[in-house]
Amino acid sequence: MNRIGLFSFVGAIVAGAMLTAGIACSDGDKKAPAAIEVAATDTATATSTTVPIATATATPSPTATPTPFNGRVARMQIPKLKVDAPIEELAIKKNSRNQDELDTPKAENTNIGWYHIYDKPGFGGNALFSAHVYYHSIPAPFQKLASSVAGDEIVVVMENGIEYRYKVVSNKRYHRDTIPMGEIIWPPNRPNEAEWITMITCGGQLDSTGQEYVDRDVIVAERVS
């Protein structure tokens, strides 16, 4: 019998507002997939860095784009992980408790979600993406995202064929109860001249219910071209 693990957490955003991000990302296996277990870290702390953070000199600043393309975000490619997935535009919805919540991809096993209510790739901000690791025992686009290391390439392809290239600069694991969503969406440590993308998925071990991961993996990449 398949079970669905629900990726949900609450984070302070701005002016006391709260946002719950719900991302179904587990099929309820009795133990986490091996690829996720290898990257497991101490969940007692709020954060745990699993790869070194690249220095400012290691990643060149992106070349300014005079007129960023304002059309659809089409695909995300992660060559090392053999990912080439379509992008699904997502936003905010109300959950059963009438709380604001990040929506989840409708094509659970194939799509990566981009939250169009936040920054867009190519515009110099921090674009937010999410996807499952598994859904009903079938691998999903971010199945191996936790294995990312500094320097891995991420490519965002726009509908007109423009490709924005990024390099991973950090890979952190947060407990689901303490993940700082406000800082993840609007990172205070992002240099003004840097363009980032942030990818979120589940990680670590399953909790006592066997249906939900206790941790969240957050991978940040900086644009290089």
N, C-alpha and C positions, 0 to 999 in steps of 0.2 A: 504493500500500500504506500503510495507516494504521499509525502507530507511537504508542505511549503514552509520554509523558515522566513519569517517576516523581519526585514531589516528596518528597525525603527529606533529612533532616538530623538531626544529633545535638546536643542541648543539655543542659548540666548543670542539674538541677532542684533537688534539695535533698539534703543529707547525702551528696553524692558520687554519688547515683543518676543514671542517664542515661536520657533518653527520646528515641526516634527518632520523628519525625513523618513519616509517608509519605502524601503526597497526590498522586495521579496528576492532572496538570493540564495536560498538553500533548499535542497530537496528533502531535508530531514534525515539524512544518513546518520547512523548511530555514532559515527565519528567523522571529523572533518576530513576532506580529501587530503591525500599525502602532500600535494603541492602547497597546500595552505599550512599544514602542520610544520613543514620544514621552516617556514618563516615565522612560526609562532613565537611570541615574546611574552614577557611578564605583564599580565593584564591588571596587576594591582595598581600600576601607575597610570596616570592619565594619558601619557604618550610614551612611545618607545620607538626609536629610530632603528630601522632594519637595514638601511643602506646609508653610506656617508652622504652628507649634503655637499653638493658641488660648490666650489668657491665662485665668487663673482668673476674672477679672471678665467675660470675654466670654461665658462659658457659665454660666447660673444653675444653682445646685445643685438637684437633683431634690427634688420634694416627697416627704416621707416617706410610705411606704405602710404603714399599721398592720398589715395582714394581706396580705402578698404572695401572689399566686395561685400555688399549687404544682402546677398541672396541666401539661399538655403545652405545649411551645413549638411553635406551629403554623406560622408563616410569618415571612419577613423581606422587607420592602419597602424599596427604595431608589428613591424617585421620580425623581430626576435621571437615573438609569441605566435606568429602566423595568424594574426588577427586582421581581418579586413571586413568590417561590419558597417551596415547602414546606420545612419543617425536618425533617431526619432525625437521630435521636439516635445519637450515636457514643460510643465509649469507647476503651479500650486493647486492642491485640491483640499477639500475638507474631509477629515477622517470621521469615524463613527462617534468620536467625542467632540466633534465640531471644532477640532484644532486644525490650523493650517499645516499642511503636510506636502513634502515633495512628492510628486507623482512618480509612477514607476513605468518602465517600458511595457507596452502592450504585447509586443512580439518578444516574449521573455527570453527565448533561447538564441535569438539572432541579433537583436538590436541593442545599440548603446543609446542611452538617453542624454540629450543636451538640454539644459534648463534655459530656455530662451528669455526668461524674465531677468536673467543676470547677464553677464558680459558675453560678447560674441567673439569667436576667434578672428584675429586680424585687426581688432580694434584696440589693442594695447592693454586690455584688462586681464581678468582671470575668469576664463570660461569653465563652467562646472558640468561634469559628465558623470554618469553612473551606469552600471550594468550588473547583471547577475553573475555569480560564479557557477552555480548550477540551478536548473529549474526542472523539477520532476525527473531527477537523475540524469538529465542531459546537460553536458557542458555548455556554458554560455560564454559570451565574449570576454568577460573578465575572470575566467577560471584561473588563469595563471598570473594575473596582474601582480599579486603579492611577491612574485619572484623578480620584479623589476629592480634594476640597479642603476646607479648614477651613470648617465651617458647613453642609456637606451633611447632609441629614436621612436617618436610618436608623430604620425602624419595625420593632419586633418585636411580632408579634401572637400572643397566647396563645389556646388553644383555646376559652376562654370569651368571646373577643372583646376583652378588655383589650388596649390598645395602649400599649407603652412607646416613647417617642420619644427619640432620641439625635441629637447633632450631632457630626460628625467634628471631632476636635481634633488628630490627627496622621496623617501618611502617611509611613512610612519604608520604605526598601529595605535588605535585608540580604543578604550573600553566604550561599549555602546552607551553607557550611562553618563560618561563624562566628555564625550567628543565635543570640542568647541566649534559648533557649526558657524557661528559668526566669524571667527578667525579663519575658518576654512573658505568661506565664500568671499570674504573681504580681508585677505591676509595682510596684517599690519607690517610684515617684514618684506613685502614685495617692493623692490625698487621701482621708482616712478617710471623708469625707462624700460622696464622688463614686462613682457607679455607672458602670462602663464595659462596653462590649462590644469585643472584639478580633477582627478578621477577617483571615485569612491566606490567601494564594494565591501562585501563581508569578508571576515578572516578569522583566524584563530580556531578555537574549539567550539563545538556545539554546547549549549547550556543543558541543564538537567532535563528539559523537555525533549531534547533531541530534535528540535525543530527550528532553533534559531542560533546563529553565531553570537558569541559574546563580544567580539571585537569588530572593528571597522578598519580597513586598509585604505589609506589616503595617499595617492601618488601624485606628485606635482612635477610638471615639466615646463621648461622655459623655451620660448621661441628663439630659434637660431637663424631661420631664413623664411 
